[in-house]
Amino acid sequence: MGFTFFKKNEEVVKQHNISNSSSNRSRTKMVAQPLSKNPSFSKSIKTLTTKACHERLSFSRTHFQRLAEENAEIAKKGKYLNNQGNIIDIGQSLDYSIQNSKHYHHSKSINPPSDNATHDTRMFVCYGLTVKAALKLVKHGGKHVGVLNSAHATKPGEKFLSGCLSLESCICRGSLLWPCLTQFENKKNTIYTINKSDEFSLSPSSCAIYSPDVPIIRKDALQADMLDEYQKVSFVSLPPPNAFELADDKLVRSALKKHIYRALCI
């Protein structure tokens, strides 16, 4: 039995080469030693934790509430002041997005585009904020960027006005999607009233709202600096199935398949 020590990314690892007498083959077992015993690692973790705490504290709920109020005022006035001191008019663009937002009832069948042409499809997985990712796609030549908003089932923007950190709240802080959704809040037989019914008390329906060319006015949803010029991105707002309430793999997979299919068709 032989032992070898080596260092990798500040982690001390012990390698055991154990001989198997019955088969004359060897196998390797990697055992990680406690990182807390490594002084340099402990110091770096302490620094990172302190930095993370400062960053987390700098984005308070009060800060997000103020941003939500600013967005509501910008939507009302149809303009905002960028960091260069210039007034940016978004009135017409926002009116277009609101007026052309379309509701899809859960009972309505949605078919994929009839275009038979083949397309070069590439998929990327990245870690980042939704608004920043959408802006990056626009910057790199995206002609019509679409974003799936994991929407709240019964309230537009969820707790956007109270400074929540949910995906939908972040999207509403970075863009002017919220007024596109609020117009459906009290309409009969639409997403928010339907999902409040007993029929969908466990898991929301597959009702959806498509909002085209919504103005994005901020660089991100946290620090939220204003863009010098707003960009346009389209959104599909669709509540996800409630896996906890459905509590069955088959039901959850079936609901997810239906919701994803409808989102892609829209």
Salt bridges, closest charged atoms under 4 A:
GLU70 OE2 - ARG66 NH1 2.78
GLU70 OE1 - ARG218 NH2 2.93
GLU73 OE2 - LYS77 NZ 3.63
ASP115 OD2 - HIS119 NE2 3.36
